[in-house]
Amino acid sequence: MATFRDLSLNTGRLSNALRSDGRRRLVDAALVEGKRVALARTDRDIPGRRLRNVGRRGTRLGVGYDATGDSRGEVKFRPRGAWILIDAGAKRHVIGVGRRTASGRITGKKRKRSTSSPNRYAAMRLPSARGRSGFRLGPIDHRGFRGKRTLTRAMDEIEAALPAVVDAALADEVRRAL
């Protein structure tokens, strides 16, 4: 039968185990699970985790994590802008025209001028209206798109999965200490 002295020694070992190293292992287990859940959600919504029309050569969605101290950490969705686009979507907008100031002047990068309009347009490699290929000068109307809510769903799934992971890691720490 365990005496009071044995129990107090075991409790002391458990308390020491849950100080810095044990807490760090708990946080690491939670962060690894958060990354795993987020990547699984991303793979279901966006096969290959690649957005081809974002940036110059497309972008790849990634998830990482940083442990900040013994008892804190955060799951990071990178690159942030692409994740926000996938989550919230984009409104209808025009590509190729700079921003118009209050005086009516167009700012932004200097681009080739169209002969039919004083605005600056981007030269885009697109088929012309009659099926001929070549450069078409003019703005491109992007129709926008609805977001897939991938980031929101991933965070909800992480929240749901964390209690079980933390319980399992805590049980491991108790077994290790006792």
Secondary structure, 3 states (H helix, E strand, C coil): CCCHHHHHHHHHHHHHHCCHHHHHHHHHHHHHHHHHHHHHHHHHHCHHHEECCCCCCCEECEEEEEECCCCCEEEEEECHHHHHHHHHEECCEEECCCCECCCCCECCCCCCECCCCCCECCEEECCCCCCCCCEEECCEEECCEECCCHHHHHHHHHHHHHHHHHHHHHHHHHHHHC
